[in-house]
């Protein structure tokens, strides 16, 4: 959803715009009191990069307690079956253990939060700044 390229000037500009867009989306979610979804998604992305089984276990437990467990401080909105299956997968975590629940949260953001963000003044302001920036570069 929000990644970057390999370092060309055009890709760096694109990456910068994506970072700005991600920051704006996070800010928007905070205003809607639903920033736990993007925080969870980003935590899952970090988790996937881990190689050490011990660090993976520690991070999996932290993610579970912060986002997945019932009454977690930043509990994401997932169904009971997904919560239980994730709990079982995290008993012996692998880099794929959170894929299903991450996909469900991503889908929720894609169908609910993101369309509202696209219609928001915050997004329109970001778009206007990006267009102004591109026009200045082409002159």
N, C-alpha and C positions, 0 to 999 in steps of 0.2 A: 504494500500500500504506500509506504513512504520510504523509498530507498534512494541511493545515490549511485552515480556512475564511476568511471575509473580515472577522472582527473582532467579531462579536456576542458577548455575554457567554457564551451557551451554546456557541458555536463556540470561544471562547477556552478554556473548560473542557475541551471535547472535544480541542482541540489540545494542551493541557497533558497530558491523559491519554494521547494518542497519543505525545507526546514521552517520557513516563515509560515507556510500553510499549516504545517503540523502544530506549530506554536499557537497559531490563531484558532485552530480547531480545539486544542486543549483548553485555551482560554474560554472559548464558547461553551465547552462542556462544563467548565467550572460555573459559568453563569446559570447553567441549567441543573446544577447539582448532580451531574452524571459523569464527572471526569474519572470515576473509577474504571470505566470501560477502557478508555485509552491508556490509563496507567497499567491496567491488567495486560492489555495487548502488548504494550512496550516491555513489560516485565517478562512476558512469554518470549518475545524476540530475544531478549538478553539471555534467557534460560537456554534457548536453542543453541546458543554459541558456546556453551560450557562444555568442556571436555572431561574434567575431573569428576569421577563418580561421587566423591565426597562433597564437592562444591555443588554438584547437581542436586544431591539429596538435600543439602542445606537450603538452596534456592527454591526447590520444589516445596519444601515445608513452609518457607516464608510466604511464597505465593499462595499456597493453600490457606494459611492462617489469615492472610491479609485480604484475600479476594474471594475465595471459594467456600470456605467453611460457613455454615449457617451463622448469621449474626456477626460475620467478619467485619472489621472496621470499614472496609471498602467493598462490601459484598456485591458481586456482579449478579445480574438477573439471569439465572440459568435454571433449567428444570431439575427436579429431584433426581431423575435417572442420570443425567449428565453429571451432576454433582457426585453421585455415588460411584459412577464409573471412573470419574477422574480420581476420586479418593483411592480407589483400588489400584489404578495405574500408578499412582504416586508412591505406593508401597515399595515398588522397585522401579524408580524413575529411569526413563530413557530420554533422549532428546525429543522424542515424539509424544511423550506422555500428555502434553497439554494441547496438542494439535486440535483435537475435537472441540474442546471447550473454547479455545482461542478462536476457532472458526465460527462458533455460535455467537460469541461476543462481537466479532468482526461483522457478521451478518446483521446483528442487531443495530450496530452503529450505521452500517451501510443503508439499512432500510428505514431507520428512524432518525437518529441524531444528525447524520451527514446531510440528508436532504434539507433539514431545518437550518443547518449551518450554511448551506449553499444559498438559501433564501434570506439569510441574515444580513443586517447592515455591516457587521464585522467582516463578513466575506466580501461583500461589495467593496468595502474600503480597501481590503487587501488586493482585490483584483484591480482596482483603480491605481493603487500604488505600483503594482507590477507592470501595468500597461504604461504608466508614466515613465518608469525605469527603462522599459524596452524602447520607448520612443526616444529617450535621451541617448541611449546607446547607438541607435541607428542614425543619429544625426551626425 
